[in-house]
Amino acid sequence: NQGHSKPFSDEVSVDVIIKDGKPRPVQEVRDHFSKSKSLKWVSYVVGVCYQLICENSGATQFKGANIFIVSCVPIGAGVSSSAALETATAQALAIAYGWESKPVNLAVLCQRAENKIVGAPCGIMDQMTCLMGKKDSLMVLDCRPHRLVGYIEVPKDWKLVGIDSGVKHSVGG
């Protein structure tokens, strides 16, 4: 983590998202995470679990997951850190549980998790880019209703550079 923050861990019971073999109402799950600022980042991971369970009728088979995350991406820097966390979680869980894993479907589920559980009014661009981006190409994306149009190859003599402005990023502004 390059000194940006101290390592930490959290544990969330499956009971937060499942009750009596069924997914809890979305508002109950969201309320659980809105109680504590320290649980905010966990809501991205658990929100993806919740959405996958709802989509795949997987509440009865879901027994939980041990997820180990290592990152040096600064939180809230506007570099798709939440989408990267969500999509990596979605892919890992889909593989582990044998659930649907088409990239477009996972992107939609991840956006839904961020909107409904985290409470961040984000679009789908970051999730689609994390799941379907191609090296040395720009993605042409129609965000309404999340349709990948194609890719444009970046000319070899071009160099694209990202600059950290230090300005805190917010999807709700």
Beta strands, then each sheet from edge to edge (+ up, - down):
strand 1: 18-19
strand 2: 22-23
strand 3: 137-142
strand 4: 147-153
sheet 1: 1+ 2-
sheet 2: 3+ 4-
end
